Amino acid sequence: MTNIIAKSGGLSWPSDKVSTVPYGLYTDQHQYLLEHEKVFKGPTWNYLCLDAELPENGTYKVSRIGETPIVVTRDPEGNLHAFVNRCAHRGALLCLKPEGKAEEITCVYHAWSYSLKGELKSVAFQRGLKRQGGMPKEFDKSQHNLRRLRVVEFSGLIFGSFSEDAPDIEDYLGPEIAQRIRRVLNRPIRILGQNVQVLNNNWKLYIENAKDSYHASILHTFFTTFEINRLNQKGGIVVDESGGNHVSYSKIDSTLSNEDYTKQNVRSSKDDYRLADPSLLDSVDEYGDGVTLQILTVFPGLVLQQIQNAIAVRQIVPTGVKATELGWTYIGFEDDDEAMVERRLKQANLAGPAGFISMEDGAVGNFVQRAIEGTSEDESVVLMGGETAESQPFRVTETSVRGFWKKYRTLIEGKVPNA
Amino acid sequence: MNQTQRERIEALYADYAAAIDEGRLEEWPAFFKEHCLYRITNRRDFDRGLKHGAMWANSLGMLKDRISALREANIYEDHTYRHITSAFRVLESNEQEAWVNANFLVIRTMQNGDMSLFAAGTYQDHIVFEGNDTCLAERIVICDSQKLDTLLAIPL
């Protein structure tokens, strides 16, 4: 079955463009299996965890790529490794805890034991007991190492790839995306907290949502309801050449004078619609560039968020055709003083499962999923801002959503679509 | 701790749960002191000493803003909670205040009738007795699970 699927190009599209997207892509079990082969195990770099989650030599952290369980390790020499969290003997899960310290990794089932590099080191009763049993003489441990991945660290983010064909990480990201990751993660990280938002929808509906700058001010009405000034902002979208990675940003427009700003900053006359404690939004320009919002995605499943001083990494992990887990890691930096930590904790109310400007994203994918149940016809329309997937100097566009499908179709079908 | 104080704590817990479960969310901030801490975290973060909260407020104003946001700004499908709060343990107390832990269970019911176990965990409270008022100086909601289904709009 898998072979047949892997040879196919998946569900057929209405045209060679990416501006109409068949709904079957979010519901079809075969398509989902095909994605595991061609996207998650294809020439992609999948976000695994933060460098800061492996603080010392001899530590490990579990993660996932698609539904495949992964272990990331930092060996005694400080080098990073990643491999499938599955014993090479009988396939049992190796690491059961989410993270830890270990000199070696031993399977609980039959005590096969591996180094943090993923090499098989010992097999219990390899020579049998009392000269009986044991493995055949020709058994070669070096042929039974764990299934290793390529692993790379970029600006504190650790990525893994199953494929030898995944390009160098800088080339994969593209220069503009790489530069904007470095911009945010420019100093040693301090983790403030983690949680997981369970999304009852296909994983692609979430990554599309994260790339969709069109919906932001429409679905998320917190800023507009409380008349928090946004008018002196300018912004745009950057899409990398592959289409898969993007940045959406907005920044203070320095060409608007203070007077203009004040004029626009007139608040609602209704006191009810003001924040009782506006210190929530008491932010500082920590990067010194006036960028107040930067949402960045790396294909297939990473979102890096800077909303004022609320910084977070989101990992999108499918758990089934119609189920996804969104792992949130909220971060600050080691050089944050007490006031900065408090500012980040306050502004963390903006994002996450209870985020003032993000909680809706946990539900809206499910609204689509429910509405397309039982349909094999119809497509979604992704025409805002044109039919291609290039960078655009405005945010009322779906260009980066088309970028996602450009990369997706390239991987699934083996040729670049008309985008 | 005297019996009156125990009764006041019990009444605080029952009134807090009833206000949320009956949709009287505007009454929720009044269970806290002006300078307070309300934080929803999970066991894993809490045990690691991490300070983040899915909801995090250190003033009455921030609590009020939570409610006005969910009434006026945030979009979600209607749903209700049923809190089961039980087995409170007084860890320390004097005439003015008490440090109390209690178990909670929150069942979420969606408008189509779907019910699910939404959250379970421990309230870690600092309670203050002021005149006839009994209120929370601090409530840390420690959920047993780090997973939250769909979204968290209504406070726990």
Interface residues (C-beta under 8 A of the other chain):
Chain A: P98 I191 L192 G193 Q194 N195 V196 Q197 V198 L199 N200 L219 T221 F222 T225 F226 D272 Y273 L275 A276 D277 S279 L280 E325 Y330 V341 E342 L345 K346 A348 N349 G352 P353 A354 F356 M359 E360 G362 A363 N366
Chain B: I40 T41 N42 R44 D45 L50 K51 H52 G53 A54 M55 W56 A57 N58 S59 L60 G61 M62 K64 D65 R66 S68 A69 E72 A73 N74 I75 Y76 E77 Q146 K147 L148 D149 T150 L151 L152 A153
